[in-house]
Amino acid sequence: MQFFQRLSTLVLILSLALGVSVAQAQSGDTKRAITQISGDLYRFQNNFHYSVFLITPEGAIVTDPINAEAATWLKDEIKKRFNKPIRYVVYSHDHRDHIAGGEVFAETGATVVAHENAKRAIIGEGRPTAVPDLTFTDRMTLELGGKTVELIYLGKSHSDNLIVMNFPEERTLFTVDFISVKRLPFKGLSDAYIPEWISAIRKVDAIDFDILAPGHGPMGKKQDAADHAQYIQDLYDAVLAAAREGKSLDEMKTSIKMEAYKDWSQHEAWLPLNIEGVYRQVSLHRRGN
Ligand SMILES: [Zn+2]
């Protein structure tokens, strides 16, 4: 049995690698697409942003709306292809570029779900989206039409309200701005909590899944989580060591090369900004010495 399960996972990963596309649309400069990840779980692309959605007999569970136009397109596609109402919309975290446009789903009666801290930030920062109806602090399981999704908060990381979403039947974990696949974390790591982020990613190891679906860039597998944590750890160690040697930020940008990750995407463009982000936090911590 296990062999066949592994085999089907392999077939699945292969079909993902081949990019089996269910729907594609190009309107102006916006690239939108829907791709099947596994079973009833689909990946939605809007340019460089991705979210996922689950189809159940009783309706759809969608995740990040991305923006109002994107959400409207997705809502229409789900209606056309699956003829299902949208019952839940789950936000990954409070950042505007992922969760704007939630009202498009909320207006049709969907329940909006997010971490408790995300609700606070959405209201406080006036994010252009629907305010969550349902919040949680550590963990919540949504059940609809015999399918489940587990919403898990692993601690502070890229923000203080970022959650991961586990789809057990599809063996897929959806993570946004938290783990990327062979790609550096975004630019200057603003809003991030670096040491906490590393421990939060390491907790992913206890979740049982095979496929990693990030909010940006290519799909991956479980090992990519550990690799991403290691990158942030190595970067943190390098910046801390350089700070202890009395190096300036400019000197660090020249001396810290992160050679082991030179094949990762955005290595050249974002490494100096990643160094700056960690440097800011390390300086804050060291001020207490
Ligand atoms: Zn973000």
Boltz pocket constraint, residues with backbone or C-beta under 6 A from the ligand:
constraints:
  - pocket:
      binder: B
      contacts: [[A, 93], [A, 95], [A, 158], [A, 176], [A, 177]]
      max_distance: 6.0
